[in-house]
Amino acid sequence: MSWFLQQRGALEAAQEMIKEEIAEKLDIKQLIASDSLNTFRIADLGCATGPNTFLAVQTILEAVQPKFGSQNSQTFPEFQVFFSDLVSNDFNTLFKSLPPQSQRPYFAAGVPGSFHGPLFPKASLNFVHSSCALNWLSQVPKSVSERTSSAWNAGKILYSSSSSREVTEAYSCQFANDMGLFLQARANELVGGGLMALVIPGLSDGILFSETSSALQFELLGSTLVSMANMGLVSKEKVDCFNLPVYFPSLEELKAIIERNREFRIEKMEAISPPKMKTEPKQCISGLKAVFEGIIGKHFGSNVTEELFEQCSIKAAEPSVLLLDTDMPTLHVLVVILKHNGNGNA
């Protein structure tokens, strides 16, 4: 199953768990004690243009609002939601898609910037959410694009079964570094007792990415680029130095990164196996194009990009091409609920 086609499915698989954890672990008394809590602030990081971000916010609010009623609070807070993504995100489309003001119980604002660094003032957030976004690295690991490096990944676009151990280690180290920066920034921005819910496509323990059906799709994309280089349709040098900045962590390595940070307590961590869905090869290629067309086009140009996905579609239709092996392991949905250890003082 293609992870980028299933973001909505991933969130739906995780939303009940998020609701349950909010109901059980969000301590309103602690939040009120550390702040007057006139406004409950939520941030969705990596929001894109919707509609998945609005579904996430709805899930969070449905779980948070009853918590205030159960405390017999005289002052029911207002809610403010920050939708955050890179400056290149189409925020105009996002805000045009917002539910009408009369139908949404929150104030909305956009925050452009990278979640690998600070985005908000200290101790200003009560809840942070991110779904299917933390797989994006801040950059391609430098060593995989350097011809003199032992991690030189020529002819491939991601860490794969045919990549060297050094390539996989370079990607793993880049993710660990990026995730560490993400956690440190959020530790500064969340109040003490604030919660963070992360939904990350990844691996169940003991499974390698190269063993999953998703790896087949990236390998097809990479082999098609190599074929185009051999036909003279694209520069071989450009193909050899191109890699995608994405990584799919295992539950075990994600846990280790969080524990090294020491700013959060793990309240819940689980790998959910997504429901099996019938997906045609053409859909997989369309999904790849929707997600990676921009980054591929920036490197190779739009003409090469169109030819690449056309060639991929032709190859995917060939009986000899294994693209959707239902017997292979699939990417899981890693759901992580964290509570900030801080005392909540600004």
Salt bridges, closest charged atoms under 4 A:
GLU12 OE2 - ARG8 NH1 3.99
GLU21 OE1 - LYS25 NZ 3.05
ASP44 OD1 - HIS129 ND1 2.58
GLU62 OE1 - LYS19 NZ 2.86
GLU166 OE2 - ARG165 NH2 3.65
GLU169 OE2 - ARG165 NH1 2.81
ASP178 OD2 - HIS116 NE2 3.99
GLU189 OE1 - ARG186 NE 2.77
ASP240 OD2 - LYS236 NZ 2.81
GLU263 OE1 - HIS340 NE2 3.98
GLU267 OE1 - LYS25 NZ 3.34
GLU267 OE2 - ARG265 NH2 2.89
GLU270 OE1 - LYS268 NZ 3.76
GLU306 OE1 - LYS289 NZ 3.28
